[in-house]
Amino acid sequence: MKLHWNPASPFARKCLVCAAEAGVEVDLITRSGTALMTNNMPLEHNPLGKIPALERSDGPAIYDSRVITQYLAAQSEYDLYPEVRIWEVLTLEATADGMMEAAVLMVYEGRTRPKNKQFPDWVEAQWSKVDRSLNALEERWISHLLGPLDAAQIAVGCALEYLDFRHENRDWRSGRPQLAAWQANFAKRESMSSTVPENL
């Protein structure tokens, strides 16, 4: 299998970490680009021109990240989407993905729009989504995060490290000691420590 990715993408990293935890080998094809481009992605693999996308031998390429992580989990004996708590896993993964999406859009606003056309209130509205989600993680999801490994935990771990990567000045740990402690421990996993994004 071939994973089209970029090491700065939290969505692509989530797929790579899931592959590692599931014991599934993937070859990496790095795609570069900006929000205004299609990451040089062959459109036959994803007509949206977005990463990540996964080429597989048993059918056409699949995308987006939540489809890929479920496919990778299905290739493994390790259950990253346990049926006994599937709705919690999917909801928490969606929360983490929403955080990543908002955080990525904040980066795009600063990188792709001229200074005089940037909209600070819109940026803060994106951050408010992240902030509310962080509060929810601290207040309602710690017991899940401390449970057996699943795809949602991987998504949250990647989301939090993306905040460190691109929005360090926002200090997401402030007032969230349980979440900060969980993240510090989760970051020690080999699948996480070996995929830390580079400063691109």
C-alpha positions in Angstrom: 0.0 0.0 0.0 1.1 3.6 -0.7 0.2 6.5 1.5 0.2 9.9 -0.2 1.1 12.3 2.6 3.0 15.3 3.8 4.8 15.2 7.2 3.3 18.6 8.2 -0.3 17.3 7.7 -1.9 16.2 11.0 -4.5 14.1 9.0 -1.8 12.3 7.1 0.2 11.7 10.3 -2.9 10.2 12.0 -3.1 7.7 9.2 0.6 6.8 9.5 0.4 6.4 13.3 -2.7 4.2 12.8 -0.8 2.0 10.3 2.1 1.7 12.8 -0.2 0.7 15.7 -2.1 -1.7 13.5 1.1 -3.3 12.3 0.3 -2.5 8.6 3.2 -1.5 6.4 2.7 1.4 4.0 5.1 3.1 1.6 5.1 6.8 1.8 4.8 9.2 -1.2 5.4 12.8 -0.1 3.3 15.4 -1.7 4.2 19.1 -1.4 2.0 22.1 -2.0 -0.1 24.8 -0.4 -3.7 25.5 0.3 -4.1 26.9 -3.1 -2.6 23.8 -4.9 -3.5 20.2 -4.9 -0.3 18.9 -3.2 0.8 17.4 -6.6 -1.7 14.7 -5.9 -2.6 12.6 -8.9 -6.3 13.3 -9.3 -7.1 9.7 -10.2 -6.3 8.9 -6.6 -8.3 11.7 -5.1 -10.3 14.0 -7.4 -10.4 16.6 -4.5 -6.6 16.8 -4.8 -6.1 16.4 -1.1 -3.9 14.3 1.1 -3.9 11.8 2.6 -4.9 9.2 0.1 -4.1 5.5 0.2 -3.4 3.3 -2.8 -4.3 -0.3 -2.2 -4.1 -3.5 -4.1 -7.7 -4.7 -3.6 -9.4 -1.6 -5.1 -9.2 2.0 -6.0 -7.4 4.6 -3.8 -9.4 5.7 -0.7 -9.6 9.0 1.2 -10.2 10.9 3.6 -8.2 10.2 6.8 -11.2 8.7 8.7 -11.8 6.3 5.8 -8.1 5.4 5.6 -7.8 4.8 9.4 -10.8 2.5 9.4 -9.5 0.6 6.4 -6.1 0.2 8.1 -7.8 -1.0 11.2 -9.7 -3.6 9.2 -6.4 -5.0 7.9 -5.2 -5.7 11.5 -6.1 -8.0 14.3 -5.7 -5.0 16.7 -9.1 -3.3 16.9 -8.7 0.4 16.7 -12.5 0.8 16.3 -13.9 -1.5 19.0 -17.6 -2.2 18.5 -18.3 -2.0 22.2 -17.6 1.7 22.2 -17.7 2.6 18.5 -19.9 5.7 18.8 -17.6 7.2 21.4 -14.6 6.4 19.3 -16.1 7.9 16.2 -17.3 11.0 18.0 -14.0 11.6 19.7 -12.2 11.1 16.4 -14.5 13.6 14.8 -13.8 16.1 17.5 -10.0 15.7 17.0 -10.4 16.0 13.2 -12.5 19.2 13.7 -9.7 20.7 15.9 -7.1 19.8 13.2 -9.2 21.3 10.4 -9.7 24.6 12.3 -6.0 24.8 13.2 -5.0 24.1 9.6 -7.3 26.8 8.3 -5.8 29.3 10.7 -2.4 28.5 9.2 -3.8 28.9 5.7 -5.3 32.3 6.5 -1.8 33.6 7.5 0.1 32.0 4.6 -2.1 32.3 1.6 -4.0 35.6 2.0 -2.4 39.1 1.6 -2.0 40.8 5.0 -4.6 43.4 4.2 -7.2 40.7 3.4 -6.7 38.6 6.4 -9.6 38.4 8.8 -8.5 38.2 12.5 -12.1 37.7 13.8 -12.4 34.6 11.5 -9.1 33.3 12.8 -10.3 33.7 16.4 -13.6 32.0 15.5 -11.6 29.0 14.3 -9.6 29.0 17.5 -12.8 29.1 19.6 -13.7 25.7 18.0 -10.4 24.3 19.1 -10.7 25.9 22.6 -14.1 24.5 23.2 -13.0 21.1 22.1 -10.0 21.2 24.4 -12.3 22.0 27.3 -14.5 19.1 26.3 -11.5 16.7 26.2 -10.4 17.9 29.7 -13.9 17.8 31.2 -15.5 14.7 29.6 -13.1 12.5 27.7 -10.2 11.8 30.0 -11.5 8.4 31.1 -11.8 7.4 27.4 -8.3 8.7 26.6 -6.9 6.7 29.5 -8.5 3.5 28.3 -7.3 0.9 25.7 -5.7 2.3 22.6 -8.1 3.2 19.8 -8.2 5.4 16.7 -9.7 8.3 18.6 -6.8 8.5 20.9 -4.4 8.6 18.0 -6.4 11.4 16.4 -6.4 13.5 19.6 -2.7 12.9 20.1 -2.0 14.1 16.5 -4.3 17.1 17.0 -2.6 18.2 20.2 0.9 17.9 18.7 -0.2 19.9 15.7 -1.2 22.7 18.0 2.3 22.6 19.4 3.7 22.5 15.9 1.8 25.4 14.4 0.1 27.3 17.3 2.6 27.0 20.2 1.8 30.6 21.4 -1.8 29.6 22.1 -0.7 27.5 25.1 -3.4 24.9 24.9 -2.2 23.2 28.1 -3.1 26.1 30.3 -5.9 25.1 32.7 -6.0 21.6 31.3 -3.7 19.5 33.5 -5.3 16.2 32.9 -5.1 16.5 29.1 -1.6 17.9 29.3 -0.5 14.9 31.3 -2.2 12.4 29.0 -0.5 14.0 25.9 2.9 14.0 27.5 2.6 10.2 28.1 1.0 9.4 24.8 3.7 11.3 22.9 6.2 8.7 24.2 4.7 5.9 22.0 7.0 4.8 19.2 4.4 5.5 16.6 4.1 9.1 17.8 7.8 9.9 18.5 8.9 8.6 15.1 6.4 10.8 13.2 6.9 14.2 14.8 6.4 16.8 12.1 9.4 18.8 10.9 9.4 22.6 10.8 8.2 23.1 7.2 
